[in-house]
Structure formats: structure tokens, C-alpha cells
């Protein structure tokens, strides 16, 4: 504090000398400090107000742009929201979106059902059970970060060669879901690991001090605090599952039809949709 006062005092050498007459050194520095604060306070308030209004203006502009985009889509798209758009069977007349919507939800659900338990469990082992700083942990982290940077079309080719051709699953939802699960597994692992590392060690020490074992400490003390970070990773994985196309073209195809088990019982089955699998040209698929 004294150093700051001395610096301001040297910057305020032109302060009135009458305020320091008959005072000792500390009172003199206090007087010079107050004079400098009074001189620079107005400038600080102006700059703060300017920055505050800039932030407000940016928020207003962003909100207006978002409102314009949403309004434009609603105004121009509302007339086309007809009942035929939500029919269970797709054809060139109604151009229904229900097959794409149902297949997207089913694919994302299956992928997360396979990737989230494995990713969260792996992260818990790496953070809570494995020896910190070990070579094994470093190798797993490096491999996970490397897998995050691989393009989705590489995952699609792997799924085509392994699930579609080697396991003879054909172009199916299961092949696409397994490919997406492998693709989003590194995202879930890394985000969960970072969320667990952000939990203070005092939580673990408190659980151990109360006599709880490692498993109970992890599930009762550590995981509840890391849930927001884990949910963030799951949302990122969901966004990637919904947005990926290249991996699904090679493993699930592009047929506009709803799987039989996802179709309501009252609806009629769709007419056969002829297509030829790219992996097995002699075999037709639905």
C-alpha cells in the first residue's frame, strides 16, 4: 500500500503544497494519495461508463440479430407447417420430416447410451483410482486427445470396414450408433475428467475422514460436484451426434424410412424402398 501511495505521490507532484504543510510523512502521502484519487476518479468513471454501455450495446445487437433470425424463419416457414409434413411415411409429395427426426433421436440416444457410461467410468478410473502422473494415465490422455481431432469421415470409413463389412451388420442404425459412440467417447472422457479434477481434494479427504470408502466417496462427494461439467460434455457429445453426416452415410445409409420398432402400431408399414448397399452391391437393404 505504501509503494502504491509513493507511486501516486510521484505522479501527483503538482498537488497543492498547502495540504502537506506541518504534516508528517504518512499524512503527507495520504494527502497526495487522496488528491491523485480525486483527479483520476472522474476519468475512471467515464471509462467505466463507456465500457458498460459498449457491453450493453453488444448484448442488445446480439439479441436483435437472434430475434431477427428466429422471426424470419417463423414468418417464412409457418405457412409450410402442414399435417403432411409430420406423416410417418416419406414420399416426394409430402416431404415428411418425421423419418429424419425419429432416426436422429434414435441414433443419438443409442450412441449416448453406449458412450456415456464407458466415458464417465473411464474418467473416474483415471482420476480416482489410477496413480496420478503415471505413464499409463498420460498415454490414455494423449490417445484421447488425438482421437478428438480425427475427422468424422475417418470414423465413417472405420465403421464401414468393421461394423458393416467385417461384422456383416449392413447399413443399419446399430452400425451407425456404434460408430458415433466411438466418435464421441473421447469428448465425454475428457470433459468428465476435467470436471472431476476441478473438484477440490478437500471433498475426498472429508469423505475419507468420515470413514467412507473410495467408491462411496466418489459417488457421494465427488460426482455430485462434477455433474455440471459432465452434463456439459454429454451435451457436446449430443451436438456432435446430431450434426455428423459423413460417418452415417457410410454406416447407416440415407434411407428416409422409420425403423419398424420406432413406428406406432397404428401406422402402415412403408412401401419397399429399393437401394443397393455400397459394401455389398448384390444385397438390397431397407
C-alpha positions in Angstrom: 0.0 0.0 0.0 2.9 2.3 0.8 4.5 1.6 -2.5 1.2 2.4 -4.3 0.9 5.6 -2.4 4.5 6.6 -3.2 3.9 5.9 -6.9 0.7 8.0 -7.0 2.5 10.7 -4.9 5.3 11.0 -7.5 2.7 11.1 -10.3 0.9 13.9 -8.4 3.8 16.2 -7.7 1.7 19.2 -8.8 -0.8 18.6 -6.0 -1.3 21.6 -3.7 1.6 22.1 -1.3 -0.6 23.6 1.4 -2.2 20.3 2.2 1.2 18.8 3.2 2.3 21.7 5.4 3.1 20.8 9.0 2.2 17.1 8.5 4.5 14.1 8.9 5.4 11.7 6.1 2.4 9.3 6.3 -0.1 12.2 6.5 1.6 13.8 3.5 1.4 10.6 1.5 -2.2 10.2 2.4 -3.0 13.7 1.3 -1.2 13.2 -2.0 -3.0 9.9 -2.5 -6.4 11.4 -1.9 -5.5 14.2 -4.3 -4.5 11.8 -7.1 -7.6 9.7 -6.5 -9.8 12.8 -6.8 -8.0 13.8 -10.0 -8.2 10.4 -11.7 -11.6 9.3 -10.3 -13.6 11.2 -12.9 -11.6 9.7 -15.8 -12.1 6.2 -14.3 -15.8 6.8 -14.0 -16.1 7.9 -17.6 -14.1 4.9 -18.9 -16.2 2.5 -16.8 -19.5 4.0 -18.0 -18.2 3.8 -21.6 -17.2 0.2 -21.3 -20.5 -0.6 -19.6 -22.5 0.9 -22.4 -20.4 -0.9 -25.0 -21.2 -4.2 -23.3 -24.9 -3.3 -23.2 -24.9 -2.3 -26.9 -23.2 -5.6 -27.8 -25.8 -7.6 -25.9 -28.7 -5.7 -27.5 -27.3 -6.1 -31.0 -26.8 -9.9 -30.4 -30.3 -10.2 -29.1 -31.7 -8.3 -32.1 -29.9 -10.5 -34.6 -31.1 -13.6 -32.9 -34.7 -12.4 -32.8 -34.5 -11.4 -36.5 -33.2 -14.9 -37.5 -35.9 -16.7 -35.4 -38.6 -14.3 -36.6 -37.6 -14.6 -40.3 -37.6 -18.4 -40.0 -41.0 -18.4 -38.3 -42.6 -16.0 -40.6 -41.4 -17.7 -43.8 -41.7 -21.2 -42.5 -45.0 -21.2 -40.7 -47.2 -21.4 -43.8 -45.5 -24.7 -44.7 -46.2 -26.4 -41.3 -48.9 -28.7 -42.7 -50.1 -32.0 -41.3 -48.4 -33.8 -44.2 -45.0 -32.6 -43.0 -45.4 -34.8 -40.0 -46.6 -38.0 -41.6 -44.8 -41.2 -40.8 -44.2 -42.2 -44.4 -41.9 -40.1 -46.6 -42.6 -39.5 -50.2 -41.9 -36.9 -52.8 -45.3 -35.3 -52.3 -45.4 -34.6 -48.5 -41.6 -34.5 -48.0 -42.2 -35.5 -44.4 -39.6 -34.7 -41.8 -40.7 -37.4 -39.3 -38.3 -40.2 -40.6 -35.3 -37.9 -40.3 -36.4 -36.6 -36.9 -37.1 -40.1 -35.5 -33.9 -41.6 -36.9 -31.9 -38.7 -35.5 -33.3 -39.1 -32.0 -32.9 -42.9 -32.1 -29.3 -42.7 -33.3 -28.3 -40.0 -30.8 -30.0 -42.0 -27.9 -28.2 -45.2 -28.8 -24.9 -43.5 -29.2 -25.1 -41.7 -25.9 -26.3 -44.9 -24.2 -23.1 -46.6 -25.2 -20.6 -43.8 -24.9 -21.7 -42.0 -21.7 -21.3 -45.0 -19.2 -18.0 -46.0 -20.7 -16.6 -42.5 -20.9 -17.7 -41.5 -17.4 -16.4 -44.8 -15.9 -13.1 -44.4 -17.7 -12.7 -40.9 -16.4 -13.5 -41.9 -12.9 -10.8 -44.6 -13.0 -8.2 -42.3 -14.5 -8.8 -39.6 -11.8 -9.8 -41.5 -8.7 -8.2 -44.9 -8.9 -5.2 -44.8 -11.2 -1.9 -43.4 -9.8 -1.6 -39.7 -10.6 1.1 -38.9 -13.0 1.6 -42.5 -14.1 2.7 -43.3 -17.6 -0.5 -45.2 -18.3 -2.6 -42.2 -17.5 -0.5 -39.9 -19.7 -0.8 -42.4 -22.6 -4.6 -42.6 -22.3 -4.9 -38.8 -22.2 -2.7 -38.4 -25.2 -4.6 -41.0 -27.1 -8.0 -39.5 -26.2 -6.9 -36.0 -27.3 -5.6 -37.5 -30.5 -9.0 -39.2 -31.2 -10.8 -35.9 -30.7 -9.0 -34.4 -33.7 -9.7 -37.2 -36.2 -12.2 -36.2 -38.9 -15.6 -37.8 -38.8 -15.2 -39.3 -42.3 -12.3 -41.5 -40.9 -14.7 -42.8 -38.3 -17.2 -43.5 -41.1 -14.7 -45.5 -43.1 -13.7 -47.4 -40.0 -17.4 -48.2 -39.3 -17.9 -49.2 -42.9 -14.9 -51.6 -42.8 -15.5 -53.1 -39.3 -19.2 -52.9 -38.4 -20.8 -53.0 -41.9 -18.4 -55.4 -43.7 -16.4 -57.4 -41.1 -19.3 -58.0 -38.7 -21.8 -58.1 -41.6 -24.3 -55.8 -39.9 -25.0 -54.0 -43.2 -26.2 -50.4 -43.3 -28.1 -50.2 -40.1 -28.9 -48.0 -37.1 -26.8 -50.2 -34.9 -23.7 -49.8 -37.1 -24.2 -46.0 -37.2 -24.8 -45.8 -33.5 -21.6 -47.8 -32.6 -19.6 -45.5 -35.0 -21.0 -42.4 -33.4 -20.4 -43.8 -29.9 -16.7 -44.4 -30.7 -16.5 -40.9 -32.2 -18.0 -39.0 -29.1 -16.3 -41.2 -26.5 -13.2 -39.1 -26.3 -15.3 -35.9 -25.8 -17.2 -37.5 -22.8 -14.0 -38.8 -21.3 -12.0 -35.6 -21.4 -14.8 -33.4 -20.2 -15.7 -35.7 -17.4 -12.0 -36.0 -16.4 -11.6 -32.2 -16.3 -14.8 -31.9 -14.2 -13.5 -34.5 -11.7 -10.1 -32.8 -11.5 -11.8 -29.5 -10.7 -13.4 -30.9 -7.5 -11.2 -29.9 -4.5 -9.3 -32.7 -2.8 -10.8 -31.5 0.5 -14.1 -33.2 -0.6 -12.2 -36.5 -0.9 -10.3 -36.0 2.3 -13.6 -35.2 4.2 -15.2 -38.4 2.9 -12.2 -40.5 3.9 -12.1 -38.8 7.3 -15.7 -39.7 8.0 -14.9 -43.4 7.3 -16.3 -43.7 3.8 -14.6 -45.9 1.3 -13.3 -44.7 -2.0 -16.3 -45.9 -4.0 -18.8 -44.2 -1.6 -16.6 -41.0 -1.6 -16.6 -40.9 -5.3 -20.4 -41.3 -5.7 -21.5 -39.3 -2.7 -18.9 -36.5 -2.6 -17.1 -36.1 -5.9 -19.6 -36.9 -8.6 -22.4 -34.6 -7.3 -20.0 -31.7 -7.6 -18.8 -32.7 -11.0 -22.3 -33.2 -12.5 -22.4 -29.8 -14.3 -19.2 -30.5 -16.1 -20.3 -34.0 -17.0 -23.6 -32.7 -18.4 -21.7 -30.2 -20.5 -19.7 -33.0 -22.0 -22.8 -35.0 -22.7 -24.4 -32.0 -24.4 -21.3 -31.6 -26.6 -21.4 -35.2 -27.5 -25.2 -34.9 -28.3 -24.5 -32.0 -30.6 -21.8 -33.9 -32.4 -24.1 -36.9 -32.8 -26.9 -34.8 -34.2 -24.6 -32.8 -36.6 -22.5 -35.6 -38.1 -23.4 -36.8 -41.5 -20.2 -38.2 -43.1 -19.9 -41.0 -40.6 -23.6 -42.0 -41.0 -23.5 -42.1 -44.8 -21.0 -45.0 -44.7 -22.6 -46.9 -41.8 -26.4 -46.2 -41.7 -27.2 -45.1 -45.2 -29.6 -42.3 -46.1 -32.9 -44.0 -46.3 -35.9 -41.8 -45.5 -37.8 -44.5 -43.5 -38.6 -45.1 -39.9 -37.4 -48.3 -38.2 -40.3 -50.8 -37.7 -39.9 -50.8 -33.9 -39.9 -47.0 -33.7 -43.1 -46.8 -35.7 -46.5 -46.6 -34.0 -48.6 -49.7 -34.2 -51.5 -47.9 -36.0 -49.3 -46.7 -38.8 -49.0 -48.7 -42.0 -45.6 -50.0 -43.0 -43.8 -48.1 -45.7 -43.5 -49.4 -49.2 -40.2 -51.1 -50.1 -37.5 -48.6 -50.8 -35.0 -50.1 -53.2 -31.4 -49.3 -52.6 -28.1 -51.0 -53.1 -25.6 -51.2 -50.3 -22.2 -49.8 -51.2 -20.4 -52.5 -49.4 -22.5 -55.4 -50.8 -23.8 -54.5 -54.3 -25.7 -57.8 -54.6 -27.8 -57.3 -51.5 -30.7 -54.8 -51.2 -31.3 -53.1 -47.9 -34.1 -51.1 -46.3 
